[in-house]
Amino acid sequence: MPDSKLDNQIWTDLEQQVDPAHTALLIIDVQNDFCADDGYIDKLLQRDMSQCQGVVKPISQLVDEARKAGVLVVWVQANYAPENLPAPVLAKQKAMGASMVCCAPGTWGAELYGGLAPEHGEAVIEKHRYSAFSGTPLDNMLRTRGIRTLVLTGVQTNVCIESTLRDGFSKGYYIVVPEDCVGSHTPELHRATLDNVRMLFGTVSTAGQLNDLWAGGLARHKDMNDGGKANAAGK
């Protein structure tokens, strides 16, 4: 469980908040049905998917830097088979005219999009609600690892990203959203979520800022270690 002293730390500086020692990077719902041409969202709503597709490259770069820095990487994937969904969600789908299953297990639509993939040993959380915390072991997993900050990436900004960040904030996690790593087929709602984060729920950053901070932290750590070895050698 996290140190109670750590729980009481108030960090206003982004570098403190995203220290790899207590930060988790969440990649949420970057799946074919949410991002790909001919996926569930494309077929059902016929919206411009370019923003959702455009997050893949910056997320991939961020994941690489997170791994190097020792940030906990967590993959969150939807499974919206009807038997897993509550009646209000099914009612909304019916009202929208949905005749397909979104991210049905074992299908192309449920697979990760754009070449993204977890490495061996990285956590994969399956969810049946918009929030990654609802009915999943996510919170317990994060707390047992001493995680204090969540960096949220993926799609849709105004649905699963926002649902997860609101729950995370209410549970006491610092929230960081790199704006070039989240996307939506509804740009105005994407912007509204980012405005909400800026106003009340956390920090809006960029992938570049986080990459620089994590790479810089590694460099400082290496310098400290090298300096310690040099001092030891000089004794």
Backbone bond lengths (Angstrom), bond angles and torsions (degrees), N, CA, C in turn:
res aa  C-N    CA-C-N  psi(-1)  N-CA   C-N-CA  omega(-1)  CA-C   N-CA-C  phi
1 M - - - 1.466 - - 1.524 109.69 -
2 P 1.341 118.29 151.86 1.450 120.99 -179.52 1.513 111.56 -61.99
3 D 1.323 116.60 150.44 1.453 123.49 174.36 1.522 109.14 -65.82
4 S 1.351 117.24 130.08 1.463 120.21 -178.42 1.520 111.52 -62.32
5 K 1.341 116.70 -29.98 1.464 119.57 176.91 1.531 110.49 -65.91
6 L 1.328 115.88 -37.92 1.456 120.21 178.34 1.521 110.27 -66.26
7 D 1.340 116.77 -37.93 1.456 120.84 179.55 1.520 111.93 -59.09
8 N 1.324 116.93 -28.70 1.458 120.95 -176.77 1.525 113.08 -91.67
9 Q 1.314 117.77 -0.76 1.459 120.75 179.63 1.526 110.09 -69.23
10 I 1.337 116.18 132.43 1.465 121.20 176.25 1.529 107.45 -108.28
11 W 1.332 115.28 114.34 1.458 121.52 -177.34 1.522 109.46 -115.12
12 T 1.306 117.01 117.23 1.463 121.23 177.24 1.521 111.52 -101.20
13 D 1.301 116.92 -11.74 1.463 122.21 -178.30 1.524 109.82 -94.38
14 L 1.332 116.65 132.60 1.462 120.94 -177.67 1.518 111.58 -59.56
15 E 1.306 118.09 -39.30 1.460 120.73 -179.13 1.524 111.14 -60.64
16 Q 1.333 116.85 -39.47 1.461 119.89 176.39 1.523 111.00 -66.86
17 Q 1.315 115.84 -43.54 1.456 120.01 -176.10 1.527 112.24 -62.03
18 V 1.332 116.94 -39.14 1.469 119.64 -173.85 1.527 112.63 -101.11
19 D 1.304 116.89 23.39 1.463 120.49 172.54 1.528 108.31 -53.24
20 P 1.341 117.66 126.72 1.470 119.92 -177.35 1.521 114.12 -55.64
21 A 1.306 117.34 -23.46 1.462 120.20 -177.40 1.521 112.92 -65.12
22 H 1.336 116.77 -25.13 1.464 118.47 -177.54 1.535 112.78 -135.93
23 T 1.344 116.53 28.10 1.465 120.90 -177.16 1.519 110.98 -119.51
24 A 1.330 114.55 140.72 1.470 121.25 173.35 1.521 109.31 -120.37
25 L 1.323 115.57 137.45 1.456 122.63 174.63 1.517 108.09 -100.67
26 L 1.347 116.78 118.93 1.461 121.89 178.76 1.523 109.45 -103.20
27 I 1.327 116.40 130.24 1.457 122.28 173.96 1.528 106.37 -111.68
28 I 1.336 116.11 110.66 1.456 121.76 -167.02 1.533 111.89 -109.31
29 D 1.315 116.13 119.97 1.471 123.57 167.26 1.528 115.22 59.65
30 V 1.316 118.60 28.73 1.471 119.14 175.74 1.528 106.90 -80.79
31 Q 1.331 114.61 74.65 1.457 123.44 -174.21 1.528 109.80 -123.06
32 N 1.314 115.56 157.85 1.464 119.99 -174.93 1.521 112.92 -55.69
33 D 1.317 117.71 -40.26 1.464 119.18 -177.40 1.525 113.15 -65.46
34 F 1.322 117.25 -22.11 1.459 120.87 179.36 1.523 113.12 -98.40
35 C 1.334 116.79 -19.57 1.468 119.53 -169.93 1.525 114.82 -123.39
36 A 1.300 118.13 -31.20 1.467 120.97 -169.06 1.514 112.51 -85.09
37 D 1.314 114.98 151.22 1.459 119.94 166.24 1.530 107.87 -59.91
38 D 1.332 115.84 138.33 1.464 123.04 -177.97 1.529 113.54 72.70
39 G 1.346 116.55 9.87 1.453 119.69 172.78 1.522 110.93 -81.61
40 Y 1.308 116.13 -178.99 1.467 122.78 -175.62 1.530 111.52 -55.75
41 I 1.321 117.38 -50.78 1.470 120.74 -176.57 1.527 110.85 -66.20
42 D 1.322 116.52 -42.00 1.459 120.61 179.95 1.529 110.51 -61.38
43 K 1.323 116.96 -45.14 1.466 120.64 -178.38 1.522 111.89 -71.44
44 L 1.334 117.07 -40.92 1.460 120.56 -174.76 1.522 112.27 -74.94
45 L 1.333 116.46 -45.79 1.466 120.38 -171.76 1.521 113.79 -106.25
46 Q 1.338 116.30 -17.95 1.471 121.43 179.58 1.534 111.05 52.30
47 R 1.327 115.07 49.69 1.457 122.11 178.32 1.520 110.87 -101.05
48 D 1.324 115.61 165.20 1.457 121.73 175.00 1.528 108.63 -69.46
49 M 1.320 117.00 119.00 1.457 121.72 -175.96 1.522 112.73 -94.82
50 S 1.321 118.03 3.53 1.463 120.21 -170.67 1.520 113.09 -63.25
51 Q 1.341 117.50 -36.16 1.467 118.07 -179.47 1.526 110.91 -66.87
52 C 1.318 116.83 -40.20 1.463 120.11 177.95 1.530 110.97 -66.57
53 Q 1.312 116.58 -37.71 1.457 119.88 178.53 1.527 111.75 -71.77
54 G 1.321 115.97 -30.04 1.459 120.46 -176.39 1.516 115.15 -72.50
55 V 1.338 117.42 -12.53 1.465 118.78 -178.32 1.526 112.06 -80.45
56 V 1.325 118.01 -13.41 1.460 120.40 -172.03 1.525 112.36 -61.84
57 K 1.320 117.83 -47.64 1.464 119.73 -177.11 1.518 112.52 -63.58
58 P 1.342 119.79 -51.06 1.467 117.78 178.54 1.520 113.43 -64.12
59 I 1.341 117.98 -34.05 1.464 119.09 176.18 1.522 110.19 -64.50
60 S 1.329 117.35 -44.05 1.462 121.34 179.73 1.524 111.04 -58.37
61 Q 1.332 116.41 -44.04 1.468 120.41 178.15 1.521 111.50 -64.79
62 L 1.329 115.97 -39.85 1.460 120.34 -179.92 1.527 110.95 -66.82
63 V 1.319 116.90 -40.59 1.466 121.01 177.32 1.524 110.32 -61.04
64 D 1.323 117.13 -43.53 1.468 120.51 179.45 1.525 110.81 -59.60
65 E 1.334 117.06 -45.67 1.458 120.76 -178.44 1.523 110.72 -68.95
66 A 1.334 116.42 -37.60 1.465 120.14 178.11 1.528 110.54 -61.63
67 R 1.313 116.73 -43.95 1.462 119.91 179.52 1.526 111.31 -60.93
68 K 1.316 116.49 -43.56 1.463 120.38 179.72 1.524 111.50 -62.15
69 A 1.341 115.47 -36.88 1.466 120.46 -175.46 1.522 112.77 -84.10
70 G 1.322 117.48 -10.00 1.454 120.27 -178.94 1.509 114.27 86.69
71 V 1.330 117.25 18.01 1.464 121.41 174.67 1.524 109.12 -71.98
72 L 1.327 116.99 138.89 1.458 121.04 176.43 1.529 109.35 -68.10
73 V 1.324 117.29 124.89 1.465 123.03 179.80 1.531 108.72 -105.62
74 V 1.336 115.96 125.04 1.458 121.91 -177.28 1.520 109.02 -126.24
75 W 1.312 116.29 126.16 1.469 122.67 178.97 1.522 108.73 -100.04
76 V 1.324 116.16 125.03 1.456 122.07 -179.63 1.525 108.38 -113.67
77 Q 1.332 116.79 123.43 1.456 121.01 -175.62 1.522 110.39 -128.89
78 A 1.330 115.68 135.54 1.459 121.56 179.74 1.517 111.01 -79.75
79 N 1.320 114.86 144.70 1.464 123.90 168.40 1.521 105.14 -133.80
80 Y 1.329 115.99 99.14 1.460 120.76 -174.23 1.533 112.28 -106.99
81 A 1.325 115.78 36.87 1.460 119.34 172.40 1.531 108.04 -58.96
82 P 1.336 118.03 139.93 1.470 121.03 -172.41 1.522 114.60 -53.81
83 E 1.324 116.99 -35.09 1.463 119.24 -178.10 1.527 112.39 -68.01
84 N 1.331 116.84 -13.90 1.457 120.94 179.75 1.529 113.10 -94.98
85 L 1.334 117.36 -7.53 1.460 120.94 -170.24 1.521 112.15 -103.71
86 P 1.340 117.00 145.42 1.466 120.47 176.30 1.528 110.83 -75.30
87 A 1.318 115.62 160.83 1.461 121.25 -176.09 1.530 113.72 -56.49
88 P 1.347 120.50 -41.68 1.466 118.79 -179.37 1.527 113.65 -60.84
89 V 1.350 116.48 -35.62 1.468 119.73 177.83 1.528 110.01 -68.70
90 L 1.314 116.72 -43.32 1.462 120.46 178.08 1.525 111.18 -62.73
91 A 1.346 116.43 -37.57 1.465 120.15 178.07 1.528 110.98 -64.42
92 K 1.322 116.34 -40.70 1.465 120.14 179.24 1.530 110.33 -65.81
93 Q 1.316 116.70 -42.09 1.466 120.21 177.69 1.525 110.86 -60.95
94 K 1.325 116.34 -41.62 1.470 120.29 179.42 1.520 110.62 -63.38
95 A 1.332 116.86 -41.75 1.461 121.07 179.43 1.521 111.86 -63.98
96 M 1.341 116.12 -29.92 1.468 121.18 179.06 1.523 112.12 -82.33
97 G 1.322 117.09 -6.29 1.456 120.44 -179.38 1.510 114.34 80.72
98 A 1.326 116.91 23.13 1.456 120.10 -178.77 1.514 110.69 -73.36
99 S 1.307 116.47 125.16 1.450 121.36 177.75 1.525 112.05 -114.97
100 M 1.332 116.60 -3.98 1.458 121.51 -179.74 1.520 109.27 -106.31
101 V 1.317 115.64 165.43 1.459 121.87 173.99 1.517 108.43 -98.70
102 C 1.316 116.63 129.78 1.460 121.48 -179.20 1.522 110.17 -86.58
103 C 1.313 115.88 125.80 1.469 122.41 176.92 1.528 111.55 55.47
104 A 1.315 115.57 45.80 1.462 120.05 176.66 1.522 109.30 -64.00
105 P 1.318 117.89 132.83 1.468 120.44 -176.74 1.524 111.96 -57.65
106 G 1.330 115.02 138.30 1.455 120.98 178.59 1.507 115.58 82.62
107 T 1.344 117.47 4.70 1.459 120.69 -178.19 1.533 111.07 -107.44
108 W 1.322 115.14 164.49 1.467 121.45 175.20 1.525 110.60 -57.65
109 G 1.326 117.61 -38.40 1.455 120.63 -177.53 1.508 113.47 -62.05
110 A 1.317 117.71 -28.94 1.463 121.76 -179.08 1.520 112.71 -83.24
111 E 1.327 117.35 -14.68 1.466 120.07 -176.97 1.518 111.48 -71.58
112 L 1.334 115.12 152.95 1.456 120.38 177.23 1.521 109.95 -64.45
113 Y 1.322 115.03 146.93 1.461 122.02 -173.60 1.526 110.90 -100.51
114 G 1.323 115.61 147.34 1.456 121.73 167.63 1.503 116.16 73.84
115 G 1.325 117.84 20.48 1.458 120.47 177.24 1.519 114.59 86.63
116 L 1.328 117.86 -0.49 1.457 119.74 176.15 1.518 109.95 -69.48
117 A 1.329 116.44 143.71 1.464 119.91 -179.48 1.515 109.95 -162.58
118 P 1.320 116.76 143.49 1.468 119.20 175.64 1.518 111.21 -72.17
119 E 1.310 115.42 149.22 1.457 120.37 171.30 1.524 109.20 -84.57
120 H 1.309 115.36 162.99 1.461 120.29 179.26 1.528 110.32 -55.93
121 G 1.315 115.94 129.60 1.456 120.58 177.75 1.513 114.80 93.92
122 E 1.343 118.28 -12.99 1.456 119.60 178.68 1.530 110.24 -77.63
123 A 1.320 115.06 143.72 1.460 120.59 -175.04 1.526 110.79 -70.99
124 V 1.337 115.75 139.00 1.464 122.85 173.27 1.528 107.27 -124.80
125 I 1.326 115.65 120.18 1.456 122.18 -178.96 1.525 108.72 -107.61
126 E 1.322 116.94 125.00 1.462 121.11 175.05 1.521 109.24 -96.21
127 K 1.323 115.96 132.86 1.465 119.47 -178.64 1.529 110.60 -125.77
128 H 1.344 114.38 153.92 1.460 121.44 178.74 1.525 111.18 -121.97
129 R 1.308 116.44 10.92 1.458 122.76 177.75 1.523 107.14 -133.51
130 Y 1.330 117.14 173.46 1.460 119.74 -179.77 1.523 111.65 -67.50
131 S 1.327 117.04 -38.97 1.464 120.46 179.81 1.524 110.76 -82.42
132 A 1.317 115.86 135.86 1.460 120.51 177.67 1.522 112.35 -71.43
133 F 1.328 117.28 -10.48 1.463 120.77 178.48 1.528 112.47 -89.57
134 S 1.319 117.78 -20.06 1.463 121.69 -171.52 1.528 111.33 -77.65
135 G 1.337 115.77 111.01 1.455 120.46 176.95 1.508 114.89 71.98
136 T 1.325 117.70 21.15 1.465 121.41 -179.78 1.532 109.90 -125.09
137 P 1.335 117.91 166.03 1.470 121.21 177.55 1.522 113.50 -84.54
138 L 1.336 118.29 11.83 1.462 121.24 -172.00 1.521 112.70 -56.78
139 D 1.328 117.62 -51.28 1.466 120.27 -175.40 1.521 111.41 -59.53
140 N 1.312 117.20 -46.24 1.466 120.45 179.77 1.521 111.21 -62.76
141 M 1.332 116.63 -41.21 1.459 120.15 179.69 1.518 111.26 -61.96
142 L 1.331 116.62 -43.38 1.462 120.69 -179.55 1.521 111.33 -66.24
143 R 1.314 116.51 -44.10 1.466 120.13 -177.11 1.524 112.22 -66.53
144 T 1.317 117.26 -38.43 1.460 119.28 179.35 1.524 111.40 -67.66
145 R 1.316 117.25 -18.04 1.470 121.24 177.68 1.529 112.35 -100.02
146 G 1.332 117.17 5.66 1.459 120.17 177.44 1.513 114.49 72.09
147 I 1.327 117.08 25.21 1.466 120.54 -178.38 1.526 110.01 -76.21
148 R 1.332 115.45 134.22 1.461 121.79 178.63 1.526 112.81 -118.60
149 T 1.322 117.05 -21.61 1.465 121.31 -175.26 1.517 110.52 -126.76
150 L 1.330 114.89 137.38 1.455 121.68 176.05 1.522 109.76 -113.75
151 V 1.314 116.16 125.19 1.461 122.22 170.47 1.516 105.98 -101.40
152 L 1.335 116.21 115.04 1.459 120.72 -173.32 1.522 111.19 -103.07
153 T 1.332 115.25 129.06 1.463 122.04 177.11 1.519 108.75 -133.07
154 G 1.343 116.33 161.29 1.452 120.62 174.51 1.515 113.63 121.09
155 V 1.323 116.68 -149.75 1.467 123.71 -175.39 1.537 108.90 -140.25
156 Q 1.298 117.83 164.35 1.444 129.84 -22.61 1.537 108.34 -80.79
157 T 1.326 116.19 140.35 1.460 120.83 -175.10 1.525 111.91 -53.56
158 N 1.318 116.20 -45.40 1.465 122.08 -172.25 1.518 113.89 -87.68
159 V 1.334 117.18 -1.61 1.467 119.10 -178.23 1.530 109.42 -119.29
160 C 1.318 117.59 -84.18 1.459 119.93 -174.06 1.527 112.90 -74.66
161 I 1.331 117.57 -34.18 1.462 119.14 175.27 1.523 109.55 -64.79
162 E 1.335 116.33 -50.42 1.465 119.34 -177.71 1.526 111.85 -65.41
163 S 1.320 118.29 -40.77 1.466 120.50 178.97 1.523 110.46 -60.87
164 T 1.323 116.40 -42.73 1.462 120.56 -179.00 1.517 111.79 -69.29
165 L 1.333 117.51 -42.90 1.459 118.86 -177.30 1.524 111.64 -68.85
166 R 1.325 117.35 -35.02 1.471 119.49 177.09 1.528 110.46 -65.24
167 D 1.318 116.89 -44.39 1.463 119.56 177.24 1.525 110.96 -63.95
168 G 1.324 116.62 -42.73 1.457 120.15 179.73 1.525 112.28 -62.32
169 F 1.321 116.43 -43.59 1.462 121.29 178.14 1.523 110.48 -61.48
170 S 1.328 116.75 -43.01 1.468 120.76 179.65 1.521 111.82 -65.33
171 K 1.322 117.09 -27.27 1.463 121.14 178.48 1.522 112.50 -85.59
172 G 1.328 117.29 -3.25 1.462 119.94 174.59 1.505 116.15 101.22
173 Y 1.330 118.16 13.86 1.457 120.66 177.08 1.523 110.57 -90.38
174 Y 1.328 115.98 143.55 1.457 120.02 167.58 1.529 107.85 -69.62
175 I 1.321 115.70 141.87 1.459 121.60 -176.44 1.524 110.15 -117.27
176 V 1.328 116.06 127.62 1.462 122.29 176.00 1.527 107.83 -130.05
177 V 1.331 116.16 128.51 1.462 121.20 -179.88 1.530 109.34 -123.57
178 P 1.329 118.50 107.41 1.465 120.29 173.61 1.530 109.17 -73.20
179 E 1.328 116.44 115.22 1.462 119.90 -168.26 1.521 113.98 -65.51
180 D 1.318 118.42 -23.61 1.464 119.75 177.85 1.527 112.46 -87.17
181 C 1.325 116.87 2.98 1.464 121.37 179.09 1.524 112.43 -113.51
182 V 1.334 116.87 10.03 1.458 120.90 174.49 1.526 108.19 -128.46
183 G 1.330 116.01 146.75 1.461 119.26 -176.75 1.510 111.56 -147.14
184 S 1.332 114.76 160.66 1.462 121.86 178.79 1.515 108.86 -149.34
185 H 1.337 115.91 154.84 1.465 119.93 173.80 1.526 110.98 -82.30
186 T 1.344 117.03 -0.42 1.467 121.82 178.22 1.526 107.80 -125.38
187 P 1.340 117.95 90.09 1.464 121.23 -172.00 1.515 114.84 -56.13
188 E 1.343 117.89 -36.60 1.460 118.77 -178.04 1.529 111.19 -67.24
189 L 1.310 118.43 -33.53 1.464 120.98 177.27 1.527 110.80 -76.42
190 H 1.309 116.81 -33.67 1.470 121.80 171.84 1.527 110.01 -56.34
191 R 1.321 116.48 -48.48 1.465 120.50 -179.61 1.520 111.31 -65.73
192 A 1.329 117.19 -36.39 1.462 120.63 -179.85 1.525 111.22 -64.09
193 T 1.320 116.75 -40.93 1.463 119.51 177.51 1.519 110.63 -62.83
194 L 1.323 117.10 -45.13 1.465 119.42 179.25 1.525 111.04 -61.78
195 D 1.321 117.30 -38.54 1.469 120.53 176.91 1.526 110.83 -63.55
196 N 1.334 117.17 -39.53 1.460 120.89 177.19 1.519 111.76 -63.29
197 V 1.332 116.21 -40.16 1.466 119.90 178.02 1.517 109.83 -62.87
198 R 1.330 116.20 -48.30 1.461 119.58 -179.87 1.533 111.79 -58.20
199 M 1.323 116.33 -38.95 1.455 120.12 -174.07 1.525 112.69 -77.16
200 L 1.346 117.14 -40.76 1.462 118.43 -168.69 1.529 116.10 -135.75
201 F 1.320 118.64 -31.08 1.451 118.71 -163.73 1.527 115.94 -103.82
202 G 1.322 118.46 -11.36 1.456 117.44 -178.28 1.507 113.16 165.98
203 T 1.318 114.90 -141.30 1.461 122.10 -175.04 1.517 110.02 -126.62
204 V 1.318 116.30 132.93 1.466 121.59 171.46 1.520 107.37 -98.28
205 S 1.313 116.08 122.69 1.460 121.67 -178.34 1.523 108.77 -124.97
206 T 1.314 116.48 -162.40 1.463 122.80 170.98 1.522 108.73 -128.12
207 A 1.311 115.87 162.65 1.464 119.60 175.53 1.520 110.57 -61.13
208 G 1.325 116.60 -38.12 1.454 120.19 -179.78 1.515 112.89 -60.99
209 Q 1.329 116.42 -42.21 1.466 119.51 177.92 1.524 111.19 -60.59
210 L 1.317 116.13 -45.41 1.463 119.43 -178.27 1.523 111.29 -68.59
211 N 1.321 116.86 -41.36 1.463 119.87 176.90 1.520 111.07 -57.88
212 D 1.335 116.38 -43.79 1.462 120.63 -179.74 1.525 111.24 -65.12
213 L 1.324 116.82 -42.89 1.458 119.95 -179.98 1.522 111.57 -64.61
214 W 1.338 116.54 -44.07 1.457 119.17 -179.16 1.524 111.18 -69.66
215 A 1.323 117.70 -39.52 1.468 120.04 177.02 1.515 110.31 -67.37
216 G 1.340 117.37 -39.87 1.454 121.43 178.39 1.512 112.04 -64.12
217 G 1.324 116.74 -38.73 1.458 120.29 177.57 1.510 111.80 -63.58
218 L 1.327 116.49 -39.03 1.455 120.21 176.99 1.520 111.38 -64.52
219 A 1.345 115.02 -40.58 1.462 119.37 -179.91 1.526 110.74 -63.70
220 R 1.347 116.62 -43.39 1.470 119.80 179.06 1.513 110.90 -64.71
221 H 1.344 115.77 -40.19 1.457 119.94 178.75 1.521 110.76 -61.91
222 K 1.360 115.76 -41.99 1.458 119.93 179.30 1.521 110.41 -65.22
223 D 1.344 117.37 -42.22 1.463 121.05 179.62 1.518 111.08 -61.47
224 M 1.335 116.07 -41.75 1.462 120.17 179.37 1.521 110.73 -64.00
225 N 1.339 115.96 -43.37 1.459 119.42 179.00 1.516 111.66 -65.04
226 D 1.346 115.83 -43.39 1.468 119.98 179.58 1.519 110.51 -63.82
227 G 1.361 115.60 -39.08 1.450 119.70 179.14 1.518 111.69 -65.29
228 G 1.326 115.58 -40.12 1.454 119.69 177.97 1.519 112.50 -64.37
229 K 1.349 115.18 -39.76 1.472 119.28 178.91 1.517 110.54 -66.00
230 A 1.357 115.45 -39.56 1.467 119.40 -179.79 1.522 110.56 -64.97
231 N 1.334 116.00 -42.70 1.467 119.28 178.79 1.523 111.41 -63.00
232 A 1.342 115.16 -40.56 1.450 119.43 -179.99 1.515 110.61 -64.84
233 A 1.335 115.80 -39.10 1.455 120.31 -179.22 1.524 111.29 -68.05
234 G 1.350 116.63 -29.01 1.457 120.23 -177.23 1.507 113.66 -81.28
235 K 1.333 117.13 -11.24 1.472 119.39 -179.21 1.515 111.11 -74.46
